Amino acid sequence: MGEREDIISLSVPLEEEYETVIRLTVSGIAAQMGYTYKSIEDIKNSISEVYRQSLLKVKEEDWIFSAMFHVKLSALIAELVVKNKTKSIDCDEYDVNEFFSLEHVKSLMDSVNILKHDDSMKVVIKKLLYNSKEKKIEQESSAL
């Protein structure tokens, strides 16, 4: 049997004033899971970076930002999707690596993946949950 997983979803208009809603939501989820203050800041900053980069690149109205948080015992995985809600878009016109500028996010998270769909762009970020530094070292050494 697989690891238990709860899913929490949130969609907001891609507008500046909604960034705080996303940050507060993920902060509450991560705190409930037992992440350290530093890890919570890393997660919030990563999601904010994706949100802000999306705002900078998209100049039109009618875009939405969806976040689906996968809450597991060992990790928090956030699927962040940018999509136009009224018309189909040609994602091939966007270089997703350039669109999101993810170097900062990659330095804060345990994994970052970018996916391009027919009508949306998705960033999947993952932050592992460690109870102690020893557990992290133990997991890293067992992976070798």
Chimera marker file (.cmm) of the C-alpha trace (Angstrom):
<marker_set name="trace">
<marker id="1" x="0.000" y="0.000" z="0.000" r="1" g="1" b="0" radius="0.5"/>
<marker id="2" x="1.309" y="3.453" z="-0.967" r="1" g="1" b="0" radius="0.5"/>
<marker id="3" x="1.987" y="6.441" z="1.173" r="1" g="1" b="0" radius="0.5"/>
<marker id="4" x="-1.063" y="8.429" z="2.317" r="1" g="1" b="0" radius="0.5"/>
<marker id="5" x="-1.665" y="11.587" z="0.309" r="1" g="1" b="0" radius="0.5"/>
<marker id="6" x="-4.038" y="14.497" z="0.835" r="1" g="1" b="0" radius="0.5"/>
<marker id="7" x="-4.589" y="16.971" z="-1.985" r="1" g="1" b="0" radius="0.5"/>
<marker id="8" x="-5.440" y="20.634" z="-1.485" r="1" g="1" b="0" radius="0.5"/>
<marker id="9" x="-6.252" y="22.762" z="-4.553" r="1" g="1" b="0" radius="0.5"/>
<marker id="10" x="-6.458" y="26.491" z="-5.028" r="1" g="1" b="0" radius="0.5"/>
<marker id="11" x="-7.008" y="28.590" z="-8.165" r="1" g="1" b="0" radius="0.5"/>
<marker id="12" x="-6.711" y="32.373" z="-8.243" r="1" g="1" b="0" radius="0.5"/>
<marker id="13" x="-6.664" y="35.010" z="-10.955" r="1" g="1" b="0" radius="0.5"/>
<marker id="14" x="-3.085" y="35.763" z="-12.006" r="1" g="1" b="0" radius="0.5"/>
<marker id="15" x="-3.082" y="39.194" z="-10.404" r="1" g="1" b="0" radius="0.5"/>
<marker id="16" x="-0.619" y="40.731" z="-7.974" r="1" g="1" b="0" radius="0.5"/>
<marker id="17" x="-2.953" y="40.906" z="-4.976" r="1" g="1" b="0" radius="0.5"/>
<marker id="18" x="-3.512" y="37.122" z="-4.915" r="1" g="1" b="0" radius="0.5"/>
<marker id="19" x="0.127" y="36.179" z="-4.302" r="1" g="1" b="0" radius="0.5"/>
<marker id="20" x="-0.411" y="36.566" z="-0.551" r="1" g="1" b="0" radius="0.5"/>
<marker id="21" x="-3.319" y="34.099" z="-0.637" r="1" g="1" b="0" radius="0.5"/>
<marker id="22" x="-1.074" y="31.436" z="-2.194" r="1" g="1" b="0" radius="0.5"/>
<marker id="23" x="1.758" y="32.162" z="0.266" r="1" g="1" b="0" radius="0.5"/>
<marker id="24" x="-0.507" y="31.994" z="3.321" r="1" g="1" b="0" radius="0.5"/>
<marker id="25" x="-2.109" y="28.773" z="2.135" r="1" g="1" b="0" radius="0.5"/>
<marker id="26" x="1.157" y="26.932" z="1.584" r="1" g="1" b="0" radius="0.5"/>
<marker id="27" x="2.593" y="28.349" z="4.806" r="1" g="1" b="0" radius="0.5"/>
<marker id="28" x="-0.300" y="26.877" z="6.789" r="1" g="1" b="0" radius="0.5"/>
<marker id="29" x="-0.017" y="23.520" z="5.054" r="1" g="1" b="0" radius="0.5"/>
<marker id="30" x="3.746" y="23.302" z="5.597" r="1" g="1" b="0" radius="0.5"/>
<marker id="31" x="3.489" y="24.361" z="9.253" r="1" g="1" b="0" radius="0.5"/>
<marker id="32" x="0.820" y="21.725" z="9.879" r="1" g="1" b="0" radius="0.5"/>
<marker id="33" x="3.105" y="19.110" z="8.317" r="1" g="1" b="0" radius="0.5"/>
<marker id="34" x="5.960" y="20.005" z="10.696" r="1" g="1" b="0" radius="0.5"/>
<marker id="35" x="8.411" y="21.803" z="8.415" r="1" g="1" b="0" radius="0.5"/>
<marker id="36" x="10.985" y="24.071" z="10.024" r="1" g="1" b="0" radius="0.5"/>
<marker id="37" x="10.656" y="27.841" z="9.712" r="1" g="1" b="0" radius="0.5"/>
<marker id="38" x="13.502" y="27.895" z="7.169" r="1" g="1" b="0" radius="0.5"/>
<marker id="39" x="11.887" y="25.185" z="5.041" r="1" g="1" b="0" radius="0.5"/>
<marker id="40" x="8.539" y="26.991" z="5.135" r="1" g="1" b="0" radius="0.5"/>
<marker id="41" x="10.271" y="30.159" z="3.924" r="1" g="1" b="0" radius="0.5"/>
<marker id="42" x="11.968" y="28.184" z="1.132" r="1" g="1" b="0" radius="0.5"/>
<marker id="43" x="8.619" y="26.790" z="-0.017" r="1" g="1" b="0" radius="0.5"/>
<marker id="44" x="6.838" y="30.174" z="0.160" r="1" g="1" b="0" radius="0.5"/>
<marker id="45" x="9.666" y="31.937" z="-1.665" r="1" g="1" b="0" radius="0.5"/>
<marker id="46" x="9.735" y="29.290" z="-4.395" r="1" g="1" b="0" radius="0.5"/>
<marker id="47" x="6.015" y="29.523" z="-5.031" r="1" g="1" b="0" radius="0.5"/>
<marker id="48" x="6.170" y="33.327" z="-4.969" r="1" g="1" b="0" radius="0.5"/>
<marker id="49" x="8.990" y="33.271" z="-7.497" r="1" g="1" b="0" radius="0.5"/>
<marker id="50" x="6.955" y="31.146" z="-9.919" r="1" g="1" b="0" radius="0.5"/>
<marker id="51" x="3.917" y="33.385" z="-9.361" r="1" g="1" b="0" radius="0.5"/>
<marker id="52" x="5.876" y="36.635" z="-9.877" r="1" g="1" b="0" radius="0.5"/>
<marker id="53" x="7.637" y="35.354" z="-12.985" r="1" g="1" b="0" radius="0.5"/>
<marker id="54" x="4.249" y="34.395" z="-14.397" r="1" g="1" b="0" radius="0.5"/>
<marker id="55" x="2.944" y="37.911" z="-13.696" r="1" g="1" b="0" radius="0.5"/>
<marker id="56" x="5.939" y="39.468" z="-15.425" r="1" g="1" b="0" radius="0.5"/>
<marker id="57" x="5.581" y="37.369" z="-18.565" r="1" g="1" b="0" radius="0.5"/>
<marker id="58" x="1.804" y="37.456" z="-18.987" r="1" g="1" b="0" radius="0.5"/>
<marker id="59" x="0.525" y="40.891" z="-19.925" r="1" g="1" b="0" radius="0.5"/>
<marker id="60" x="-3.050" y="39.902" z="-20.800" r="1" g="1" b="0" radius="0.5"/>
<marker id="61" x="-6.072" y="39.412" z="-18.581" r="1" g="1" b="0" radius="0.5"/>
<marker id="62" x="-7.936" y="36.160" z="-17.992" r="1" g="1" b="0" radius="0.5"/>
<marker id="63" x="-4.995" y="34.095" z="-16.769" r="1" g="1" b="0" radius="0.5"/>
<marker id="64" x="-5.318" y="31.866" z="-13.735" r="1" g="1" b="0" radius="0.5"/>
<marker id="65" x="-2.736" y="30.400" z="-11.403" r="1" g="1" b="0" radius="0.5"/>
<marker id="66" x="-3.625" y="27.024" z="-9.939" r="1" g="1" b="0" radius="0.5"/>
<marker id="67" x="-1.795" y="25.322" z="-7.117" r="1" g="1" b="0" radius="0.5"/>
<marker id="68" x="-2.381" y="21.707" z="-6.203" r="1" g="1" b="0" radius="0.5"/>
<marker id="69" x="-0.587" y="20.716" z="-3.012" r="1" g="1" b="0" radius="0.5"/>
<marker id="70" x="0.106" y="17.007" z="-2.518" r="1" g="1" b="0" radius="0.5"/>
<marker id="71" x="0.552" y="16.480" z="1.215" r="1" g="1" b="0" radius="0.5"/>
<marker id="72" x="2.471" y="13.293" z="2.006" r="1" g="1" b="0" radius="0.5"/>
<marker id="73" x="4.186" y="11.980" z="5.105" r="1" g="1" b="0" radius="0.5"/>
<marker id="74" x="7.604" y="12.483" z="3.540" r="1" g="1" b="0" radius="0.5"/>
<marker id="75" x="7.149" y="15.548" z="1.316" r="1" g="1" b="0" radius="0.5"/>
<marker id="76" x="5.084" y="18.450" z="0.091" r="1" g="1" b="0" radius="0.5"/>
<marker id="77" x="4.691" y="18.534" z="-3.678" r="1" g="1" b="0" radius="0.5"/>
<marker id="78" x="3.215" y="21.622" z="-5.333" r="1" g="1" b="0" radius="0.5"/>
<marker id="79" x="1.925" y="21.553" z="-8.897" r="1" g="1" b="0" radius="0.5"/>
<marker id="80" x="1.779" y="25.161" z="-10.095" r="1" g="1" b="0" radius="0.5"/>
<marker id="81" x="-0.128" y="25.759" z="-13.336" r="1" g="1" b="0" radius="0.5"/>
<marker id="82" x="-0.427" y="28.935" z="-15.404" r="1" g="1" b="0" radius="0.5"/>
<marker id="83" x="-3.319" y="28.894" z="-17.869" r="1" g="1" b="0" radius="0.5"/>
<marker id="84" x="-5.533" y="31.257" z="-19.824" r="1" g="1" b="0" radius="0.5"/>
<marker id="85" x="-9.140" y="30.682" z="-18.762" r="1" g="1" b="0" radius="0.5"/>
<marker id="86" x="-10.911" y="32.138" z="-21.809" r="1" g="1" b="0" radius="0.5"/>
<marker id="87" x="-8.846" y="31.140" z="-24.808" r="1" g="1" b="0" radius="0.5"/>
<marker id="88" x="-6.525" y="28.410" z="-25.919" r="1" g="1" b="0" radius="0.5"/>
<marker id="89" x="-2.872" y="29.394" z="-25.917" r="1" g="1" b="0" radius="0.5"/>
<marker id="90" x="0.036" y="28.184" z="-27.948" r="1" g="1" b="0" radius="0.5"/>
<marker id="91" x="2.541" y="27.146" z="-25.305" r="1" g="1" b="0" radius="0.5"/>
<marker id="92" x="5.118" y="26.526" z="-28.011" r="1" g="1" b="0" radius="0.5"/>
<marker id="93" x="5.550" y="30.284" z="-28.282" r="1" g="1" b="0" radius="0.5"/>
<marker id="94" x="6.931" y="30.302" z="-24.723" r="1" g="1" b="0" radius="0.5"/>
<marker id="95" x="10.262" y="28.902" z="-23.601" r="1" g="1" b="0" radius="0.5"/>
<marker id="96" x="9.142" y="27.535" z="-20.227" r="1" g="1" b="0" radius="0.5"/>
<marker id="97" x="12.656" y="27.632" z="-18.761" r="1" g="1" b="0" radius="0.5"/>
<marker id="98" x="12.898" y="31.307" z="-19.636" r="1" g="1" b="0" radius="0.5"/>
<marker id="99" x="9.257" y="31.945" z="-18.709" r="1" g="1" b="0" radius="0.5"/>
<marker id="100" x="9.688" y="30.858" z="-15.100" r="1" g="1" b="0" radius="0.5"/>
<marker id="101" x="13.411" y="31.662" z="-14.476" r="1" g="1" b="0" radius="0.5"/>
<marker id="102" x="13.748" y="28.845" z="-11.971" r="1" g="1" b="0" radius="0.5"/>
<marker id="103" x="17.398" y="29.015" z="-10.882" r="1" g="1" b="0" radius="0.5"/>
<marker id="104" x="16.475" y="30.482" z="-7.505" r="1" g="1" b="0" radius="0.5"/>
<marker id="105" x="13.677" y="27.947" z="-7.019" r="1" g="1" b="0" radius="0.5"/>
<marker id="106" x="16.027" y="25.059" z="-7.863" r="1" g="1" b="0" radius="0.5"/>
<marker id="107" x="18.400" y="26.219" z="-5.119" r="1" g="1" b="0" radius="0.5"/>
<marker id="108" x="15.624" y="26.118" z="-2.487" r="1" g="1" b="0" radius="0.5"/>
<marker id="109" x="13.696" y="22.960" z="-3.367" r="1" g="1" b="0" radius="0.5"/>
<marker id="110" x="14.629" y="19.266" z="-3.504" r="1" g="1" b="0" radius="0.5"/>
<marker id="111" x="13.291" y="18.866" z="-7.043" r="1" g="1" b="0" radius="0.5"/>
<marker id="112" x="11.860" y="21.095" z="-9.763" r="1" g="1" b="0" radius="0.5"/>
<marker id="113" x="10.237" y="19.893" z="-12.988" r="1" g="1" b="0" radius="0.5"/>
<marker id="114" x="8.757" y="21.939" z="-15.805" r="1" g="1" b="0" radius="0.5"/>
<marker id="115" x="6.010" y="20.573" z="-18.028" r="1" g="1" b="0" radius="0.5"/>
<marker id="116" x="4.379" y="22.153" z="-21.040" r="1" g="1" b="0" radius="0.5"/>
<marker id="117" x="0.864" y="21.092" z="-22.032" r="1" g="1" b="0" radius="0.5"/>
<marker id="118" x="-1.285" y="22.104" z="-24.978" r="1" g="1" b="0" radius="0.5"/>
<marker id="119" x="-2.899" y="24.991" z="-23.134" r="1" g="1" b="0" radius="0.5"/>
<marker id="120" x="-0.901" y="25.483" z="-19.924" r="1" g="1" b="0" radius="0.5"/>
<marker id="121" x="2.522" y="25.470" z="-18.339" r="1" g="1" b="0" radius="0.5"/>
<marker id="122" x="3.243" y="23.593" z="-15.119" r="1" g="1" b="0" radius="0.5"/>
<marker id="123" x="6.033" y="23.703" z="-12.563" r="1" g="1" b="0" radius="0.5"/>
<marker id="124" x="6.184" y="20.844" z="-10.062" r="1" g="1" b="0" radius="0.5"/>
<marker id="125" x="8.264" y="21.524" z="-6.971" r="1" g="1" b="0" radius="0.5"/>
<marker id="126" x="9.009" y="19.160" z="-4.118" r="1" g="1" b="0" radius="0.5"/>
<marker id="127" x="10.355" y="19.722" z="-0.625" r="1" g="1" b="0" radius="0.5"/>
<marker id="128" x="11.178" y="16.666" z="1.453" r="1" g="1" b="0" radius="0.5"/>
<marker id="129" x="10.229" y="16.647" z="5.117" r="1" g="1" b="0" radius="0.5"/>
<marker id="130" x="13.072" y="15.779" z="7.486" r="1" g="1" b="0" radius="0.5"/>
<marker id="131" x="12.679" y="15.372" z="11.210" r="1" g="1" b="0" radius="0.5"/>
<marker id="132" x="16.392" y="15.920" z="11.780" r="1" g="1" b="0" radius="0.5"/>
<marker id="133" x="19.667" y="16.482" z="9.978" r="1" g="1" b="0" radius="0.5"/>
<marker id="134" x="20.668" y="12.904" z="10.800" r="1" g="1" b="0" radius="0.5"/>
<marker id="135" x="17.668" y="11.531" z="8.915" r="1" g="1" b="0" radius="0.5"/>
<marker id="136" x="18.578" y="13.620" z="5.859" r="1" g="1" b="0" radius="0.5"/>
<marker id="137" x="22.179" y="12.393" z="5.943" r="1" g="1" b="0" radius="0.5"/>
<marker id="138" x="20.959" y="8.809" z="6.441" r="1" g="1" b="0" radius="0.5"/>
<marker id="139" x="18.624" y="9.085" z="3.429" r="1" g="1" b="0" radius="0.5"/>
<marker id="140" x="21.340" y="10.623" z="1.249" r="1" g="1" b="0" radius="0.5"/>
<marker id="141" x="23.854" y="7.918" z="2.140" r="1" g="1" b="0" radius="0.5"/>
<marker id="142" x="21.349" y="5.113" z="1.503" r="1" g="1" b="0" radius="0.5"/>
<marker id="143" x="20.635" y="6.574" z="-1.945" r="1" g="1" b="0" radius="0.5"/>
<marker id="144" x="24.296" y="6.113" z="-2.908" r="1" g="1" b="0" radius="0.5"/>
<link id1="1" id2="2" r="1" g="1" b="0" radius="0.2"/>
<link id1="2" id2="3" r="1" g="1" b="0" radius="0.2"/>
<link id1="3" id2="4" r="1" g="1" b="0" radius="0.2"/>
<link id1="4" id2="5" r="1" g="1" b="0" radius="0.2"/>
<link id1="5" id2="6" r="1" g="1" b="0" radius="0.2"/>
<link id1="6" id2="7" r="1" g="1" b="0" radius="0.2"/>
<link id1="7" id2="8" r="1" g="1" b="0" radius="0.2"/>
<link id1="8" id2="9" r="1" g="1" b="0" radius="0.2"/>
<link id1="9" id2="10" r="1" g="1" b="0" radius="0.2"/>
<link id1="10" id2="11" r="1" g="1" b="0" radius="0.2"/>
<link id1="11" id2="12" r="1" g="1" b="0" radius="0.2"/>
<link id1="12" id2="13" r="1" g="1" b="0" radius="0.2"/>
<link id1="13" id2="14" r="1" g="1" b="0" radius="0.2"/>
<link id1="14" id2="15" r="1" g="1" b="0" radius="0.2"/>
<link id1="15" id2="16" r="1" g="1" b="0" radius="0.2"/>
<link id1="16" id2="17" r="1" g="1" b="0" radius="0.2"/>
<link id1="17" id2="18" r="1" g="1" b="0" radius="0.2"/>
<link id1="18" id2="19" r="1" g="1" b="0" radius="0.2"/>
<link id1="19" id2="20" r="1" g="1" b="0" radius="0.2"/>
<link id1="20" id2="21" r="1" g="1" b="0" radius="0.2"/>
<link id1="21" id2="22" r="1" g="1" b="0" radius="0.2"/>
<link id1="22" id2="23" r="1" g="1" b="0" radius="0.2"/>
<link id1="23" id2="24" r="1" g="1" b="0" radius="0.2"/>
<link id1="24" id2="25" r="1" g="1" b="0" radius="0.2"/>
<link id1="25" id2="26" r="1" g="1" b="0" radius="0.2"/>
<link id1="26" id2="27" r="1" g="1" b="0" radius="0.2"/>
<link id1="27" id2="28" r="1" g="1" b="0" radius="0.2"/>
<link id1="28" id2="29" r="1" g="1" b="0" radius="0.2"/>
<link id1="29" id2="30" r="1" g="1" b="0" radius="0.2"/>
<link id1="30" id2="31" r="1" g="1" b="0" radius="0.2"/>
<link id1="31" id2="32" r="1" g="1" b="0" radius="0.2"/>
<link id1="32" id2="33" r="1" g="1" b="0" radius="0.2"/>
<link id1="33" id2="34" r="1" g="1" b="0" radius="0.2"/>
<link id1="34" id2="35" r="1" g="1" b="0" radius="0.2"/>
<link id1="35" id2="36" r="1" g="1" b="0" radius="0.2"/>
<link id1="36" id2="37" r="1" g="1" b="0" radius="0.2"/>
<link id1="37" id2="38" r="1" g="1" b="0" radius="0.2"/>
<link id1="38" id2="39" r="1" g="1" b="0" radius="0.2"/>
<link id1="39" id2="40" r="1" g="1" b="0" radius="0.2"/>
<link id1="40" id2="41" r="1" g="1" b="0" radius="0.2"/>
<link id1="41" id2="42" r="1" g="1" b="0" radius="0.2"/>
<link id1="42" id2="43" r="1" g="1" b="0" radius="0.2"/>
<link id1="43" id2="44" r="1" g="1" b="0" radius="0.2"/>
<link id1="44" id2="45" r="1" g="1" b="0" radius="0.2"/>
<link id1="45" id2="46" r="1" g="1" b="0" radius="0.2"/>
<link id1="46" id2="47" r="1" g="1" b="0" radius="0.2"/>
<link id1="47" id2="48" r="1" g="1" b="0" radius="0.2"/>
<link id1="48" id2="49" r="1" g="1" b="0" radius="0.2"/>
<link id1="49" id2="50" r="1" g="1" b="0" radius="0.2"/>
<link id1="50" id2="51" r="1" g="1" b="0" radius="0.2"/>
<link id1="51" id2="52" r="1" g="1" b="0" radius="0.2"/>
<link id1="52" id2="53" r="1" g="1" b="0" radius="0.2"/>
<link id1="53" id2="54" r="1" g="1" b="0" radius="0.2"/>
<link id1="54" id2="55" r="1" g="1" b="0" radius="0.2"/>
<link id1="55" id2="56" r="1" g="1" b="0" radius="0.2"/>
<link id1="56" id2="57" r="1" g="1" b="0" radius="0.2"/>
<link id1="57" id2="58" r="1" g="1" b="0" radius="0.2"/>
<link id1="58" id2="59" r="1" g="1" b="0" radius="0.2"/>
<link id1="59" id2="60" r="1" g="1" b="0" radius="0.2"/>
<link id1="60" id2="61" r="1" g="1" b="0" radius="0.2"/>
<link id1="61" id2="62" r="1" g="1" b="0" radius="0.2"/>
<link id1="62" id2="63" r="1" g="1" b="0" radius="0.2"/>
<link id1="63" id2="64" r="1" g="1" b="0" radius="0.2"/>
<link id1="64" id2="65" r="1" g="1" b="0" radius="0.2"/>
<link id1="65" id2="66" r="1" g="1" b="0" radius="0.2"/>
<link id1="66" id2="67" r="1" g="1" b="0" radius="0.2"/>
<link id1="67" id2="68" r="1" g="1" b="0" radius="0.2"/>
<link id1="68" id2="69" r="1" g="1" b="0" radius="0.2"/>
<link id1="69" id2="70" r="1" g="1" b="0" radius="0.2"/>
<link id1="70" id2="71" r="1" g="1" b="0" radius="0.2"/>
<link id1="71" id2="72" r="1" g="1" b="0" radius="0.2"/>
<link id1="72" id2="73" r="1" g="1" b="0" radius="0.2"/>
<link id1="73" id2="74" r="1" g="1" b="0" radius="0.2"/>
<link id1="74" id2="75" r="1" g="1" b="0" radius="0.2"/>
<link id1="75" id2="76" r="1" g="1" b="0" radius="0.2"/>
<link id1="76" id2="77" r="1" g="1" b="0" radius="0.2"/>
<link id1="77" id2="78" r="1" g="1" b="0" radius="0.2"/>
<link id1="78" id2="79" r="1" g="1" b="0" radius="0.2"/>
<link id1="79" id2="80" r="1" g="1" b="0" radius="0.2"/>
<link id1="80" id2="81" r="1" g="1" b="0" radius="0.2"/>
<link id1="81" id2="82" r="1" g="1" b="0" radius="0.2"/>
<link id1="82" id2="83" r="1" g="1" b="0" radius="0.2"/>
<link id1="83" id2="84" r="1" g="1" b="0" radius="0.2"/>
<link id1="84" id2="85" r="1" g="1" b="0" radius="0.2"/>
<link id1="85" id2="86" r="1" g="1" b="0" radius="0.2"/>
<link id1="86" id2="87" r="1" g="1" b="0" radius="0.2"/>
<link id1="87" id2="88" r="1" g="1" b="0" radius="0.2"/>
<link id1="88" id2="89" r="1" g="1" b="0" radius="0.2"/>
<link id1="89" id2="90" r="1" g="1" b="0" radius="0.2"/>
<link id1="90" id2="91" r="1" g="1" b="0" radius="0.2"/>
<link id1="91" id2="92" r="1" g="1" b="0" radius="0.2"/>
<link id1="92" id2="93" r="1" g="1" b="0" radius="0.2"/>
<link id1="93" id2="94" r="1" g="1" b="0" radius="0.2"/>
<link id1="94" id2="95" r="1" g="1" b="0" radius="0.2"/>
<link id1="95" id2="96" r="1" g="1" b="0" radius="0.2"/>
<link id1="96" id2="97" r="1" g="1" b="0" radius="0.2"/>
<link id1="97" id2="98" r="1" g="1" b="0" radius="0.2"/>
<link id1="98" id2="99" r="1" g="1" b="0" radius="0.2"/>
<link id1="99" id2="100" r="1" g="1" b="0" radius="0.2"/>
<link id1="100" id2="101" r="1" g="1" b="0" radius="0.2"/>
<link id1="101" id2="102" r="1" g="1" b="0" radius="0.2"/>
<link id1="102" id2="103" r="1" g="1" b="0" radius="0.2"/>
<link id1="103" id2="104" r="1" g="1" b="0" radius="0.2"/>
<link id1="104" id2="105" r="1" g="1" b="0" radius="0.2"/>
<link id1="105" id2="106" r="1" g="1" b="0" radius="0.2"/>
<link id1="106" id2="107" r="1" g="1" b="0" radius="0.2"/>
<link id1="107" id2="108" r="1" g="1" b="0" radius="0.2"/>
<link id1="108" id2="109" r="1" g="1" b="0" radius="0.2"/>
<link id1="109" id2="110" r="1" g="1" b="0" radius="0.2"/>
<link id1="110" id2="111" r="1" g="1" b="0" radius="0.2"/>
<link id1="111" id2="112" r="1" g="1" b="0" radius="0.2"/>
<link id1="112" id2="113" r="1" g="1" b="0" radius="0.2"/>
<link id1="113" id2="114" r="1" g="1" b="0" radius="0.2"/>
<link id1="114" id2="115" r="1" g="1" b="0" radius="0.2"/>
<link id1="115" id2="116" r="1" g="1" b="0" radius="0.2"/>
<link id1="116" id2="117" r="1" g="1" b="0" radius="0.2"/>
<link id1="117" id2="118" r="1" g="1" b="0" radius="0.2"/>
<link id1="118" id2="119" r="1" g="1" b="0" radius="0.2"/>
<link id1="119" id2="120" r="1" g="1" b="0" radius="0.2"/>
<link id1="120" id2="121" r="1" g="1" b="0" radius="0.2"/>
<link id1="121" id2="122" r="1" g="1" b="0" radius="0.2"/>
<link id1="122" id2="123" r="1" g="1" b="0" radius="0.2"/>
<link id1="123" id2="124" r="1" g="1" b="0" radius="0.2"/>
<link id1="124" id2="125" r="1" g="1" b="0" radius="0.2"/>
<link id1="125" id2="126" r="1" g="1" b="0" radius="0.2"/>
<link id1="126" id2="127" r="1" g="1" b="0" radius="0.2"/>
<link id1="127" id2="128" r="1" g="1" b="0" radius="0.2"/>
<link id1="128" id2="129" r="1" g="1" b="0" radius="0.2"/>
<link id1="129" id2="130" r="1" g="1" b="0" radius="0.2"/>
<link id1="130" id2="131" r="1" g="1" b="0" radius="0.2"/>
<link id1="131" id2="132" r="1" g="1" b="0" radius="0.2"/>
<link id1="132" id2="133" r="1" g="1" b="0" radius="0.2"/>
<link id1="133" id2="134" r="1" g="1" b="0" radius="0.2"/>
<link id1="134" id2="135" r="1" g="1" b="0" radius="0.2"/>
<link id1="135" id2="136" r="1" g="1" b="0" radius="0.2"/>
<link id1="136" id2="137" r="1" g="1" b="0" radius="0.2"/>
<link id1="137" id2="138" r="1" g="1" b="0" radius="0.2"/>
<link id1="138" id2="139" r="1" g="1" b="0" radius="0.2"/>
<link id1="139" id2="140" r="1" g="1" b="0" radius="0.2"/>
<link id1="140" id2="141" r="1" g="1" b="0" radius="0.2"/>
<link id1="141" id2="142" r="1" g="1" b="0" radius="0.2"/>
<link id1="142" id2="143" r="1" g="1" b="0" radius="0.2"/>
<link id1="143" id2="144" r="1" g="1" b="0" radius="0.2"/>
</marker_set>
